[in-house]
Amino acid sequence: MRTTGTTGAIATTLEQLRGELPTRNHNARTVAALAANPGCARRGVLDAAGIEKTVLADRLGFPARYGRSPFAIGRGNVFEARVKADGGRELRRLLAETLGADPDGGELVDVDDESRGRPSREERVARTREALARAARGDGDACAILDHPLLPLDVAGQRAYLEPDAMACRVAGRLYVVEIKSFAIIDGSADPGKLASAARQAAVYVLALRRLARELGLDEDIVATDIVLVCAQDFSNRPVAAVLDVRRELATTRRRLARLSGVEELLGELPGGLTFDIDGDARGAAVARVPAAYVPDCLSACELALFCRDEARTCGTGGGTVGTLGTSVRGALGGIEDIGTALALADGTRAAEPGQEDVARLLRRAEALRREALGGVA
């Protein structure tokens, strides 16, 4: 499937792949998941086409178990509304405690204000840009908190629109991203997995905000790499805030997004006439034409993970691909992608190819230790 390199040709190709399948716009969760596995061409193509992967997974016979429950979504919305109630009074209090901001300064400005009609995405981006420019200039009437700003970010050649929960403007001359989560901080500690997920999402927002600041002619360092995380305190619904350093996550997100192949390059490797909008086994065969890079972490980040896992377990000469065993195992095996090949090198039934000598020696040693531990002959 070769493209001419024009925007129109790429759009036509993506529309052909998508067909009548439902679409979904990018958000911070999908961008973070895309960046987490940059070697997966399948994820890149599906996200570039904007395909709703939950629907596709269901039609493939592997319904997605990934995603937030309606109960968790509802609880999160209620908690966020409480934090922003009364013109953001509680949020201003939290910002005063964590950043030293003026609790009575400015106001809570809703970028998604519908009093003048439902704003388009571009209108919301324009409002966000205007508010950022005013805050950077230090205008006396600049907002202290920007509610639901909309930040553009180019991902794999496509424009994504990201919506942080809130953004504090003009706090000690810096701009801060605010992430509101309903999970609890108990005795000063939070669930490590949920905390890591929040940090990755916030890093995507910080990256988008820094790029927008640069477009406005500002120094991107005006955007702080510390974010304000607002969670529930202990077992109550009382909000509490903490400052979270996301420099590591920001560097990782920037590096992984930079490594993503452009959508034109990804499409150029596909067969002509390919579409995912077909029935029966042909749909699975079509999806399989796009290379995947499955690892167990995909189960918590991608709706197609169960389909890709089944595919990865059944391909190869025996046992599937080493990616099913995790990224650490795949890295330790140094480019050996097939479990059957690794087992054959371990028991000596297969000779090592050039470049595999060190890995083969380690595998044979591991096999000897295994036999010894099981009481066999080393």
C-alpha positions as CSV (number, residue, x, y, z in Angstrom):
1,M,0.0,0.0,0.0
2,R,2.2,2.8,-1.2
3,T,1.2,6.4,-0.7
4,T,2.1,9.5,-2.7
5,G,3.2,11.4,0.4
6,T,0.5,14.0,0.2
7,T,-1.9,14.7,3.1
8,G,-4.8,13.8,0.9
9,A,-3.4,10.4,-0.1
10,I,-2.7,9.5,3.5
11,A,-6.2,10.5,4.6
12,T,-7.7,8.4,1.8
13,T,-5.6,5.4,2.8
14,L,-6.6,5.7,6.5
15,E,-10.2,6.0,5.5
16,Q,-9.9,2.8,3.4
17,L,-8.4,1.0,6.4
18,R,-11.1,2.3,8.7
19,G,-14.1,1.8,6.5
20,E,-17.3,2.1,8.5
21,L,-15.7,1.1,11.8
22,P,-16.4,3.6,14.7
23,T,-13.7,6.2,15.3
24,R,-12.1,7.5,18.5
25,N,-10.0,10.6,19.0
26,H,-6.7,10.5,20.9
27,N,-6.5,11.5,24.5
28,A,-3.7,11.4,27.1
29,R,-4.4,7.7,27.8
30,T,-4.1,6.6,24.2
31,V,-1.0,8.8,23.6
32,A,0.7,7.4,26.7
33,A,-0.1,3.9,25.6
34,L,1.1,4.5,22.1
35,A,4.4,5.9,23.4
36,A,4.8,2.9,25.8
37,N,5.3,0.5,22.8
38,P,6.8,2.5,19.9
39,G,7.9,-0.6,18.1
40,C,4.3,-1.7,17.5
41,A,3.3,-0.8,13.9
42,R,-0.2,-2.2,14.5
43,R,-1.0,0.2,17.3
44,G,0.5,3.1,15.2
45,V,-1.7,2.3,12.2
46,L,-4.9,1.8,14.1
47,D,-4.4,5.0,16.1
48,A,-3.5,7.0,13.0
49,A,-6.7,5.8,11.4
50,G,-8.6,6.7,14.6
51,I,-10.3,3.3,14.9
52,E,-12.2,2.5,18.1
53,K,-10.1,-0.5,19.1
54,T,-12.7,-1.7,21.7
55,V,-15.2,-2.3,18.9
56,L,-12.6,-3.9,16.7
57,A,-11.4,-6.2,19.5
58,D,-15.0,-7.3,20.1
59,R,-15.6,-8.1,16.4
60,L,-12.3,-10.1,16.3
61,G,-13.7,-12.3,19.1
62,F,-11.3,-11.0,21.8
63,P,-13.4,-8.4,23.8
64,A,-11.2,-5.9,25.5
65,R,-10.8,-6.1,29.3
66,Y,-8.8,-2.9,29.3
67,G,-10.5,0.3,30.4
68,R,-12.1,2.1,33.3
69,S,-15.4,0.9,34.7
70,P,-18.5,3.2,34.5
71,F,-18.5,3.3,38.3
72,A,-14.8,4.5,38.4
73,I,-15.6,7.1,35.7
74,G,-18.7,8.3,37.6
75,R,-16.7,8.5,40.8
76,G,-14.0,10.4,39.1
77,N,-16.4,13.0,37.6
78,V,-18.0,13.6,41.0
79,F,-14.7,14.1,42.7
80,E,-13.5,16.5,40.0
81,A,-16.7,18.5,40.2
82,R,-16.2,18.8,44.0
83,V,-12.6,20.0,43.5
84,K,-13.7,22.7,41.1
85,A,-16.9,23.8,42.8
86,D,-17.6,27.4,43.8
87,G,-15.3,28.8,41.2
88,G,-12.5,26.5,42.1
89,R,-12.3,27.6,45.7
90,E,-11.0,24.1,46.9
91,L,-8.5,23.9,44.0
92,R,-7.1,27.4,44.8
93,R,-6.7,26.3,48.4
94,L,-4.7,23.2,47.3
95,L,-2.6,25.3,45.0
96,A,-1.9,27.7,47.8
97,E,-0.7,24.8,50.0
98,T,1.5,23.1,47.4
99,L,2.8,26.0,45.3
100,G,2.4,29.1,47.4
101,A,-0.2,30.6,45.1
102,D,-2.6,33.3,46.1
103,P,-5.8,31.5,47.2
104,D,-7.9,34.6,46.3
105,G,-6.1,35.4,43.1
106,G,-7.7,35.3,39.7
107,E,-10.6,33.1,38.7
108,L,-11.5,29.7,37.3
109,V,-12.0,30.2,33.5
110,D,-13.8,27.4,31.7
111,V,-12.4,27.0,28.1
112,D,-15.3,24.7,27.3
113,D,-17.9,27.4,28.3
114,E,-21.1,26.8,26.3
115,S,-22.8,30.0,27.2
116,R,-22.0,31.3,23.7
117,G,-22.7,28.0,22.0
118,R,-20.8,24.7,21.9
119,P,-17.2,25.7,21.0
120,S,-15.3,23.7,18.3
121,R,-12.0,22.1,19.1
122,E,-10.1,24.8,17.2
123,E,-12.0,27.4,19.2
124,R,-11.0,25.8,22.4
125,V,-7.4,25.6,21.3
126,A,-7.5,29.3,20.4
127,R,-9.0,30.2,23.8
128,T,-6.2,28.2,25.5
129,R,-3.5,29.9,23.4
130,E,-5.0,33.3,24.3
131,A,-5.1,32.5,28.0
132,L,-1.5,31.2,28.0
133,A,-0.3,34.3,26.2
134,R,-2.0,36.6,28.7
135,A,-0.6,34.6,31.6
136,A,2.9,34.8,30.2
137,R,2.6,38.5,29.7
138,G,1.5,38.9,33.3
139,D,-1.7,40.8,32.4
140,G,-3.5,41.9,35.5
141,D,-6.7,40.1,34.4
142,A,-5.0,36.9,33.4
143,C,-6.8,33.8,34.8
144,A,-5.3,32.0,37.8
145,I,-6.7,28.6,36.8
146,L,-7.7,27.5,33.3
147,D,-10.4,24.8,33.4
148,H,-10.4,22.1,30.7
149,P,-7.8,23.7,28.3
150,L,-7.4,22.0,25.0
151,L,-3.8,21.3,23.9
152,P,-2.9,20.1,20.4
153,L,-0.2,17.5,19.9
154,D,1.0,15.8,16.7
155,V,1.2,12.0,17.2
156,A,2.5,9.8,14.4
157,G,1.7,12.4,11.8
158,Q,-1.8,13.0,13.2
159,R,-3.2,15.8,15.3
160,A,-4.4,14.8,18.8
161,Y,-6.3,17.1,21.2
162,L,-5.5,16.6,24.8
163,E,-7.6,17.9,27.7
164,P,-5.9,18.3,31.1
165,D,-8.2,18.4,34.1
166,A,-7.0,22.0,34.8
167,M,-4.0,24.2,34.4
168,A,-2.8,26.7,36.9
169,C,-1.5,29.9,35.3
170,R,0.9,32.5,36.6
171,V,2.1,30.8,39.8
172,A,5.5,32.2,40.7
173,G,6.0,32.9,37.0
174,R,5.4,29.2,36.0
175,L,2.6,27.3,34.3
176,Y,1.5,24.1,36.1
177,V,-0.5,21.1,34.9
178,V,-3.1,19.9,37.5
179,E,-4.1,16.2,37.3
180,I,-7.2,15.3,39.4
181,K,-7.6,11.6,40.2
182,S,-10.2,10.0,42.5
183,F,-7.9,7.2,43.9
184,A,-6.9,7.6,47.5
185,I,-3.6,8.7,49.1
186,I,-3.6,6.8,52.4
187,D,-1.1,7.8,55.1
188,G,0.9,9.7,52.4
189,S,1.2,6.8,50.0
190,A,-0.8,5.8,46.9
191,D,-1.1,2.7,44.7
192,P,2.2,2.6,42.7
193,G,0.5,1.5,39.5
194,K,-2.1,4.2,39.6
195,L,0.5,6.8,40.6
196,A,2.7,5.8,37.7
197,S,-0.2,5.9,35.3
198,A,-1.1,9.4,36.5
199,A,2.5,10.5,36.0
200,R,2.7,9.2,32.5
201,Q,-0.6,11.0,31.5
202,A,0.6,14.2,33.1
203,A,3.9,14.0,31.2
204,V,1.9,13.9,27.9
205,Y,0.1,17.1,29.0
206,V,3.4,18.8,30.0
207,L,4.9,17.9,26.7
208,A,1.9,19.3,24.7
209,L,1.9,22.5,26.8
210,R,5.6,23.0,26.3
211,R,5.2,22.7,22.6
212,L,2.3,25.1,22.6
213,A,4.3,27.6,24.7
214,R,7.2,27.3,22.1
215,E,4.7,28.1,19.3
216,L,3.7,31.3,21.2
217,G,7.4,32.3,21.2
218,L,7.9,31.5,24.9
219,D,10.6,29.6,26.6
220,E,9.3,26.1,27.1
221,D,10.8,26.1,30.6
222,I,8.0,28.4,31.6
223,V,6.0,25.2,31.9
224,A,7.0,23.4,35.1
225,T,8.0,19.7,35.1
226,D,6.4,19.4,38.5
227,I,2.7,18.7,38.3
228,V,0.0,19.1,41.0
229,L,-1.7,15.8,41.6
230,V,-5.0,16.1,43.4
231,C,-6.4,12.9,45.0
232,A,-8.8,11.8,47.7
233,Q,-7.3,11.8,51.2
234,D,-7.3,8.5,53.1
235,F,-10.8,6.9,53.0
236,S,-12.7,10.2,52.7
237,N,-13.7,12.2,49.7
238,R,-11.7,15.2,50.9
239,P,-9.2,16.3,48.2
240,V,-5.5,16.5,49.0
241,A,-2.7,17.7,46.7
242,A,0.9,16.8,46.2
243,V,3.6,18.0,43.8
244,L,4.9,15.3,41.5
245,D,8.1,15.5,39.5
246,V,7.5,14.1,36.0
247,R,10.8,14.9,34.4
248,R,11.7,11.2,33.9
249,E,8.2,10.4,32.4
250,L,8.5,13.6,30.2
251,A,11.9,12.5,28.9
252,T,10.6,9.0,28.2
253,T,7.5,10.2,26.4
254,R,9.5,12.7,24.3
255,R,12.0,10.0,23.3
256,R,9.5,7.3,22.5
257,L,7.3,9.7,20.5
258,A,10.3,10.7,18.5
259,R,11.1,7.1,17.7
260,L,7.6,6.5,16.3
261,S,7.7,5.9,12.6
262,G,5.7,8.5,10.6
263,V,2.3,7.3,9.5
264,E,3.4,7.5,5.9
265,E,6.2,5.1,6.5
266,L,3.9,2.7,8.3
267,L,1.3,2.8,5.5
268,G,3.9,2.2,2.9
269,E,4.7,-1.2,4.2
270,L,1.1,-2.5,4.0
271,P,-0.4,-4.5,1.1
272,G,-2.6,-2.6,-1.4
273,G,-6.4,-2.6,-0.8
274,L,-6.1,-3.5,2.9
275,T,-9.1,-2.7,5.0
276,F,-10.2,-3.8,8.5
277,D,-13.9,-3.3,7.8
278,I,-14.6,-6.8,6.7
279,D,-16.4,-9.8,8.3
280,G,-15.4,-13.1,9.8
281,D,-11.9,-14.6,9.8
282,A,-10.9,-12.2,7.1
283,R,-10.9,-9.4,9.6
284,G,-8.4,-11.2,11.8
285,A,-6.2,-12.0,8.8
286,A,-6.3,-8.3,7.7
287,V,-5.3,-7.1,11.2
288,A,-2.5,-9.7,11.3
289,R,-1.0,-8.2,8.1
290,V,0.1,-5.3,10.2
291,P,3.1,-6.3,12.4
292,A,2.6,-6.2,16.2
293,A,5.1,-6.1,19.1
294,Y,3.1,-7.8,21.9
295,V,4.4,-7.7,25.5
296,P,2.5,-8.5,28.7
297,D,2.3,-4.7,29.6
298,C,0.0,-4.4,26.6
299,L,-2.8,-6.0,28.7
300,S,-3.0,-2.8,30.8
301,A,-2.6,-0.4,27.9
302,C,-4.2,-1.6,24.7
303,E,-7.7,-2.9,23.8
304,L,-6.3,-5.3,21.2
305,A,-3.9,-7.0,23.7
306,L,-5.9,-10.3,24.0
307,F,-5.9,-10.7,20.2
308,C,-2.2,-9.9,19.9
309,R,-1.4,-12.2,22.8
310,D,-3.2,-15.1,21.2
311,E,-1.4,-14.4,17.9
312,A,2.0,-14.1,19.6
313,R,1.5,-17.4,21.5
314,T,0.7,-19.4,18.4
315,C,3.3,-18.1,15.9
316,G,6.9,-19.3,15.5
317,T,8.3,-22.8,15.8
318,G,7.2,-23.5,19.4
319,G,5.8,-21.5,22.3
320,G,5.3,-18.2,20.4
321,T,7.4,-15.1,20.5
322,V,9.7,-14.2,23.4
323,G,7.7,-10.9,23.8
324,T,5.0,-12.9,25.5
325,L,7.5,-13.4,28.4
326,G,8.1,-9.7,29.0
327,T,10.4,-6.9,27.8
328,S,13.2,-8.0,30.2
329,V,13.3,-11.5,28.7
330,R,13.1,-10.1,25.2
331,G,16.0,-7.8,25.9
332,A,18.1,-10.5,27.6
333,L,17.7,-12.8,24.6
334,G,19.4,-10.2,22.3
335,G,17.2,-10.3,19.2
336,I,16.0,-13.9,19.4
337,E,12.3,-13.5,18.8
338,D,11.1,-17.1,18.8
339,I,10.7,-19.2,22.0
340,G,11.3,-22.4,20.1
341,T,14.6,-21.0,18.8
342,A,15.6,-20.1,22.4
343,L,14.8,-23.5,23.7
344,A,16.7,-25.2,20.9
345,L,19.7,-23.1,21.7
346,A,19.4,-23.9,25.4
347,D,19.3,-27.7,24.9
348,G,22.0,-27.7,22.2
349,T,19.8,-29.1,19.4
350,R,20.4,-25.9,17.4
351,A,23.7,-24.3,16.6
352,A,24.1,-20.6,17.3
353,E,24.1,-18.3,14.4
354,P,26.6,-15.4,14.1
355,G,25.8,-12.9,16.8
356,Q,23.9,-15.4,19.0
357,E,27.0,-17.1,20.6
358,D,26.8,-15.2,23.9
359,V,23.1,-15.6,24.3
360,A,23.3,-19.3,23.4
361,R,26.0,-19.8,26.1
362,L,23.9,-18.2,28.7
363,L,20.8,-20.2,27.7
364,R,22.8,-23.5,27.9
365,R,24.1,-22.5,31.3
366,A,20.6,-21.7,32.5
367,E,19.3,-25.1,31.1
368,A,22.1,-26.9,33.0
369,L,21.2,-25.1,36.2
370,R,17.5,-26.0,35.7
371,R,18.2,-29.7,35.3
372,E,20.5,-29.7,38.3
373,A,17.8,-28.0,40.4
374,L,15.3,-30.6,39.2
375,G,17.6,-33.5,40.1
376,G,18.6,-34.3,36.5
377,V,22.0,-34.6,35.0
378,A,23.6,-31.3,34.3
